[in-house]
């Protein structure tokens, strides 16, 4: 027996089990969960482009960027934003899936609404209706503001307000210089919000907006979020709204996890029953496969959906299939009269091309699903599948092979039966020897 080889094998096993057991809870928590697992809201909007016009490439990118900024202002992570086909009216559609959102109505408001803020130097009042209408061109608009608006409480009067800051401080300085002692008119979405009198020149380029509907912290925070998100290049009309409760998402996660765990236990038991010690080595490599896959998901910030979780479990079957191909090649070499160590070495070599070819075709199928799938669930499944294939090649072809070669080279267990060789093959092998 070669104790150095045996020690190296045991060290690899201890490292895999130790690292996995010690860090997998933290890795799992770092993976963002999708709408179907965490709960949230699914919103479908129609894009109101000019009549008869479709979205251009530049308009498409501008719309996606604007919606992304608005979703990010909600404080959620890893949203799914996809342009879909046209509706019955021929309008382009955009689907927004936000997991973990706490206030559904706020999400609808922030994503679809456009806060048109404009500051005017003059306005007129219709005596019959009392409606106030701005006069002339605006002195400034929301486009002149930095994306750092926030809710504050005025230190002088204790009122709720929205703190704003101009991109170019000089513009606000010039406005306040011109209108010292005069009112300015702040309109929000065409409605007068407030008409404060400028008391002094403001050299900092920052100010506060209060009054009107800004009486509560919620209203101030909503306006701040809308201002920070910026204007949409095209108006959006909400077509459908689907809410997934946290409890429903948690139930889906638990059921899928239980089903996956049962499947993995059955696979592990099958490998041990059929291939004995070799099957146990494959199971240890599968543990490494699962851990590395989660690590890749965490590192790439892949959003794990229900379909992605199913692909992850499916990947276990793909990974173990590579071990089965290898072990059957080893059996073939044993039937040809080779020694255990020689059969393991040559069997691994002969199985490599078959494993690579089979995984390559599955990877191509996953890539096609990702490119042409369109829907978030299809893409989530495709990403998880492709990641699983790459990791399975690393664990089944490299790690499992290294562990098996190291263990057989140690001479700790020499009887071929422990490597899944049946009695018929053993008799044949003994006769040939």
C-alpha positions in Angstrom: 0.0 0.0 0.0 1.2 3.5 -0.9 0.4 5.6 2.1 1.2 8.9 0.4 -1.4 8.3 -2.3 -4.0 7.2 0.2 -3.3 10.3 2.4 -3.6 12.6 -0.7 -7.0 11.0 -1.5 -8.3 11.4 2.0 -7.0 15.0 2.0 -9.0 15.7 -1.1 -12.2 14.1 0.4 -11.8 16.1 3.6 -11.2 19.3 1.8 -14.3 18.9 -0.4 -16.6 17.9 2.5 -15.1 20.4 4.9 -15.3 23.4 2.6 -18.8 22.6 1.4 -20.2 22.0 4.9 -18.5 25.1 6.3 -19.4 27.7 3.6 -22.4 26.5 1.6 -25.0 28.2 3.8 -23.3 31.6 3.2 -23.0 30.9 -0.5 -26.7 30.0 -0.7 -27.7 33.2 1.0 -25.7 35.3 -1.4 -27.6 34.0 -4.4 -30.5 36.3 -5.4 -33.8 34.5 -5.7 -36.2 35.1 -8.5 -39.8 36.2 -8.4 -41.2 32.7 -8.2 -39.1 31.8 -5.2 -39.0 35.0 -3.2 -42.3 36.6 -4.1 -42.8 40.0 -5.7 -44.5 41.6 -8.6 -44.7 40.9 -12.4 -45.7 43.9 -14.5 -46.4 44.1 -18.2 -46.4 47.5 -19.8 -47.3 48.7 -23.3 -44.9 51.2 -24.8 -46.7 54.2 -26.2 -44.6 55.0 -29.2 -45.7 57.5 -31.9 -48.5 56.0 -33.9 -47.3 53.5 -36.6 -43.7 53.6 -35.3 -41.7 50.7 -33.7 -38.9 51.0 -31.2 -35.6 51.7 -32.7 -32.4 50.1 -31.4 -31.4 53.3 -29.6 -34.9 53.8 -28.3 -35.0 50.2 -27.0 -31.7 50.7 -25.1 -32.8 54.1 -23.7 -36.1 52.6 -22.5 -34.4 49.6 -20.8 -31.9 51.9 -19.1 -34.6 54.3 -17.9 -36.7 51.4 -16.5 -33.7 49.8 -14.9 -32.8 53.1 -13.1 -36.4 53.3 -11.8 -36.4 49.7 -10.5 -33.0 50.2 -8.8 -34.4 53.2 -7.0 -36.8 50.8 -5.2 -33.8 49.3 -3.4 -34.3 45.7 -4.8 -31.7 43.6 -6.4 -31.4 41.6 -9.7 -34.7 42.6 -11.4 -35.7 41.0 -14.7 -36.4 43.6 -17.4 -37.2 42.2 -20.9 -38.8 43.6 -24.1 -41.4 41.2 -25.4 -43.5 41.0 -28.5 -46.3 43.3 -29.6 -49.8 43.4 -28.2 -53.0 43.3 -30.2 -52.8 47.0 -30.9 -49.3 46.6 -32.4 -47.5 48.2 -29.4 -44.2 47.0 -28.1 -44.3 45.5 -24.6 -41.9 45.5 -21.7 -42.1 43.0 -18.8 -40.6 43.9 -15.4 -40.2 41.3 -12.7 -39.2 42.6 -9.3 -38.5 40.0 -6.5 -38.7 41.0 -2.9 -40.6 44.3 -3.4 -42.4 45.3 -0.3 -44.8 48.0 -1.6 -46.4 46.8 -4.8 -48.2 50.0 -5.5 -45.0 52.0 -5.1 -43.3 49.8 -7.6 -46.1 50.3 -10.2 -46.0 54.1 -9.6 -42.2 54.5 -9.8 -41.7 52.3 -12.8 -44.6 53.6 -15.0 -45.0 57.2 -13.9 -43.1 60.1 -15.2 -42.4 62.9 -12.8 -42.4 66.0 -15.0 -41.0 68.7 -12.8 -40.8 72.2 -14.2 -40.0 75.6 -12.6 -41.5 78.7 -14.2 -41.0 82.4 -13.5 -44.6 83.3 -14.2 -48.1 81.8 -14.3 -51.7 82.9 -14.9 -54.8 82.1 -12.9 -58.2 81.3 -14.6 -60.7 83.2 -12.4 -63.5 80.9 -13.5 -61.9 77.6 -12.8 -59.1 78.6 -10.4 -56.6 76.7 -12.6 -53.0 78.0 -12.6 -51.2 77.7 -16.0 -47.5 78.3 -16.5 -46.4 81.1 -18.8 -43.4 81.0 -21.1 -40.6 78.5 -21.2 -39.5 76.7 -18.0 -36.6 78.1 -16.1 -35.5 74.6 -15.2 -36.8 71.0 -15.4 -36.2 67.7 -13.7 -33.5 67.0 -16.4 -31.4 69.7 -14.7 -31.3 67.9 -11.4 -28.8 65.4 -10.1 -30.1 61.9 -9.2 -29.8 62.4 -5.5 -33.1 63.8 -4.5 -34.2 62.7 -1.0 -36.9 63.2 1.6 -35.9 65.7 4.4 -37.6 67.6 7.2 -37.2 71.3 7.0 -35.2 72.5 10.0 -37.1 75.9 10.2 -40.7 74.9 10.0 -40.5 71.1 10.5 -42.3 70.4 7.2 -41.7 67.4 5.0 -39.7 68.3 1.9 -37.7 67.0 -1.0 -34.1 68.0 -1.2 -32.8 68.6 -4.8 -29.5 69.6 -6.3 -28.8 71.1 -9.7 -26.3 69.5 -12.0 -24.9 73.0 -12.7 -25.0 75.1 -9.6 -24.7 78.3 -11.6 -28.1 77.7 -13.2 -29.8 77.8 -9.8 -27.7 80.8 -8.8 -28.8 82.8 -11.8 -32.5 81.9 -11.3 -32.4 82.9 -7.6 -30.6 86.1 -8.4 -33.2 87.1 -11.0 -36.2 86.2 -8.8 -35.1 87.5 -5.3 -38.2 88.8 -3.7 -40.4 87.2 -6.4 -42.3 84.0 -6.5 -41.4 81.1 -8.7 -43.9 78.4 -9.8 -43.0 74.7 -9.4 -45.2 72.4 -11.5 -45.4 68.6 -11.2 -47.0 66.8 -14.1 -48.8 70.0 -15.1 -50.2 70.8 -11.7 -48.9 73.6 -9.5 -47.0 72.0 -6.6 -45.8 75.1 -4.8 -45.0 78.8 -5.5 -42.4 79.9 -3.0 -40.9 83.4 -2.9 -37.2 83.5 -3.3 -35.8 85.1 -0.2 -32.1 85.1 -1.1 -29.6 84.0 -3.7 -28.7 80.3 -3.2 -25.1 79.7 -4.1 -24.9 76.0 -3.3 -27.0 74.8 -6.2 -29.3 73.0 -3.9 -32.8 73.7 -2.5 -35.9 72.1 -1.0 -39.4 71.5 -2.5 -42.3 71.4 -0.1 -46.0 72.2 0.0 -48.9 70.9 -2.1 -49.2 67.2 -1.9 -45.8 66.8 -0.2 -47.2 66.6 3.3 -46.1 63.1 4.2 -42.7 61.3 4.2 -44.2 58.7 1.8 -45.2 61.4 -0.8 -41.7 63.0 -0.5 -39.9 59.7 -0.9 -42.1 58.8 -3.9 -41.3 62.1 -5.7 -37.6 61.7 -4.8 -37.6 58.2 -6.4 -39.3 59.5 -9.5 -37.0 62.4 -9.9 -33.9 60.2 -9.4 -35.2 57.7 -12.0 -35.4 60.4 -14.7 -37.8 60.7 -17.5 -39.0 57.8 -19.6 -38.2 58.1 -23.4 -41.8 56.8 -24.1 -44.9 56.7 -21.9 -45.8 53.3 -20.4 -49.3 51.9 -20.0 -49.8 49.1 -17.4 -51.5 46.1 -19.1 -51.2 43.4 -16.5 -50.1 43.1 -12.9 -49.4 39.8 -11.1 -48.4 39.5 -7.5 -46.6 36.5 -6.0 -46.8 36.5 -2.3 -43.7 35.6 -0.2 -45.4 32.6 1.3 -46.2 31.2 -2.1 -42.7 31.7 -3.3 -41.4 30.1 -0.1 -43.7 27.1 -0.6 -42.4 26.6 -4.2 -38.8 26.8 -2.9 -39.4 24.3 -0.2 -41.2 21.8 -2.4 -38.5 22.0 -5.1 -35.8 21.6 -2.6 -37.4 18.5 -1.1 -37.9 17.0 -4.6 -34.3 17.8 -5.5 -33.0 16.3 -2.3 -34.9 13.1 -2.8 -33.6 12.9 -6.4 -30.0 13.5 -5.2 -30.3 10.8 -2.5 -31.6 8.3 -5.0 -28.7 9.1 -7.4 -26.2 8.8 -4.6 -27.6 5.5 -3.5 -27.7 4.2 -7.1 -24.0 5.0 -7.7 -22.9 3.3 -4.4 -25.1 0.2 -5.1 -23.9 -0.2 -8.7 -20.3 1.0 -8.6 -19.4 0.6 -4.8 -16.3 2.5 -3.9 -16.1 4.1 -7.4 -19.7 5.2 -6.9 -18.8 6.8 -3.5 -16.0 8.7 -5.2 -18.4 9.9 -7.8 -20.8 11.0 -5.1 -18.1 13.1 -3.4 -17.3 14.7 -6.8 -21.1 15.4 -7.1 -20.9 17.3 -3.8 -18.1 19.4 -5.3 -20.2 19.9 -8.4 -23.2 21.2 -6.4 -21.0 23.5 -4.4 -19.0 24.9 -7.3 -22.2 25.6 -9.2 -23.7 27.6 -6.4 -20.4 29.4 -6.1 -20.5 30.4 -9.8 -24.2 31.5 -9.4 -23.1 33.7 -6.5 -20.1 35.1 -8.3 -22.0 36.0 -11.5 -25.0 37.2 -9.5 -27.2 34.8 -11.4 -30.9 35.1 -10.3 -32.1 31.7 -9.2 -35.6 30.9 -10.4 -37.8 27.9 -10.0 -36.8 26.7 -13.5 -33.2 27.4 -12.8 -33.4 25.3 -9.6 -34.9 22.5 -11.7 -31.9 22.8 -14.1 -29.5 22.6 -11.2 -31.0 19.3 -10.1 -31.0 18.1 -13.7 -27.3 19.0 -13.8 -26.6 16.5 -11.1 -27.9 13.8 -13.5 -25.8 15.1 -16.3 -22.7 15.2 -14.0 -23.2 11.6 -12.8 -23.8 10.5 -16.3 -20.2 11.4 -17.1 -19.0 9.1 -14.2 -21.2 6.3 -15.5 -19.7 6.5 -19.0 -16.2 6.4 -17.4 -16.9 3.5 -15.2 -18.4 1.5 -18.0 -15.3 2.1 -20.1 -13.3 0.8 -17.1 -15.4 -2.3 -17.1 -14.7 -2.8 -20.8 -11.0 -2.6 -20.2 -11.2 -5.1 -17.4 -13.0 -7.5 -19.8 -10.1 -7.1 -22.1 -7.8 -8.4 -19.4 -6.2 -5.2 -18.2 -5.2 -4.7 -14.6 -7.2 -2.4 -12.4 -4.8 0.6 -12.5 -4.4 0.2 -16.3 -8.1 -0.1 -16.8 -8.8 3.0 -14.8 -6.2 5.0 -16.7 -7.3 3.9 -20.2 -11.0 3.8 -19.4 -10.9 7.5 -18.3 -9.0 8.4 -21.5 -11.4 6.5 -23.8 -14.5 8.1 -22.1 -13.3 11.6 -22.4 -14.4 12.2 -26.0 -17.8 10.7 -25.5 -18.4 12.9 -22.4 -17.2 16.1 -24.1 -19.4 15.4 -27.2 -22.5 14.6 -25.2 -22.1 17.7 -23.0 -21.3 19.9 -26.0 -24.6 19.0 -27.7 -26.5 19.8 -24.5 -24.6 23.1 -24.0 -25.6 24.1 -27.6 -29.2 23.3 -26.8 -28.9 25.5 -23.7 -27.3 28.4 -25.7 -30.1 28.2 -28.3 -32.7 28.4 -25.5 -31.0 31.4 -24.0 -30.7 33.3 -27.3 -34.2 32.6 -28.7 -36.1 31.8 -25.5 -37.2 35.4 -24.8 -39.0 34.7 -21.5 -37.2 35.0 -18.3 -38.0 31.5 -17.1 -36.6 29.9 -20.3 -33.4 32.0 -20.0 -33.1 31.2 -16.3 -33.3 27.5 -17.1 -30.8 27.8 -20.0 -28.2 29.7 -17.8 -28.4 27.2 -15.0 -28.1 24.4 -17.5 -25.0 25.8 -19.2 -23.3 26.6 -15.9 -24.0 23.1 -14.7 -22.5 21.5 -17.8 -19.3 23.5 -17.5 -18.9 22.7 -13.8 -19.8 19.0 -14.4 -17.0 18.7 -16.9 -14.6 20.1 -14.3 -15.7 17.8 -11.5 -16.5 14.6 -13.5 -13.6 14.7 -15.9 -10.9 16.3 -13.8 -11.8 15.9 -10.1 -13.5 12.5 -10.1 -10.8 11.2 -12.4 -8.0 12.5 -10.2 -9.6 11.0 -7.1 -10.1 7.6 -8.7 -6.6 7.4 -10.1 -5.1 8.5 -6.8 -7.1 5.9 -4.8 -6.4 3.0 -7.1 -2.7 3.9 -7.2 -2.6 3.7 -3.4 -3.4 0.0 -3.5 -5.7 0.3 -0.5 -8.5 -1.7 -2.2 -7.4 -3.9 -5.1 -10.3 -6.1 -5.7 -12.1 -5.1 -8.9 -15.6 -5.8 -7.3 -15.2 -2.7 -5.2 -15.1 -0.7 -8.4 -18.4 -2.0 -9.8 -17.0 -4.9 -11.7 -19.5 -7.8 -11.7 -18.8 -11.5 -10.9 -18.9 -12.4 -14.6 -16.3 -9.9 -15.5 -14.2 -11.0 -12.5 -14.2 -14.7 -13.6 -13.3 -13.6 -17.1 -10.5 -11.4 -15.8 -9.2 -14.2 -13.5 -9.2 -16.7 -16.5 -7.3 -14.3 -18.7 -4.8 -13.5 -16.0 
